[in-house]
Amino acid sequence: MTNSDLESVAAAGGSDWKGLSEIDQAIRDNRLTEYRIKKSWADPWGRKLTIVGVVAISGVFAFLAGASFGLW
């Protein structure tokens, strides 16, 4: 959408995203990934899943690095 399209929707009484202003601002500032990461880290299950994922990826990387150096 171009800027004129957005202005015409706002002038016509379109939705102004009440209640979703934080995500609307994130989209406008092009920082949606940062918003998603912060929301996921604030969630206890999301935090645990992130930690488990990073540990698993690090473990696989360490195994492959060790295998390439002939440690096992």
Contacts in CASP RR format, 6 or more apart in sequence:
PFRMAT RR
TARGET T0000
AUTHOR 0000-0000-0000
METHOD contacts of the structure
MODEL  1
MTNSDLESVAAAGGSDWKGLSEIDQAIRDNRLTEYRIKKSWADPWGRKLT
IVGVVAISGVFAFLAGASFGLW
10 16 0 8 1.000
17 23 0 8 1.000
17 24 0 8 1.000
22 35 0 8 1.000
23 32 0 8 1.000
23 35 0 8 1.000
26 32 0 8 1.000
26 34 0 8 1.000
26 35 0 8 1.000
40 46 0 8 1.000
40 47 0 8 1.000
40 50 0 8 1.000
41 47 0 8 1.000
41 50 0 8 1.000
66 72 0 8 1.000
END
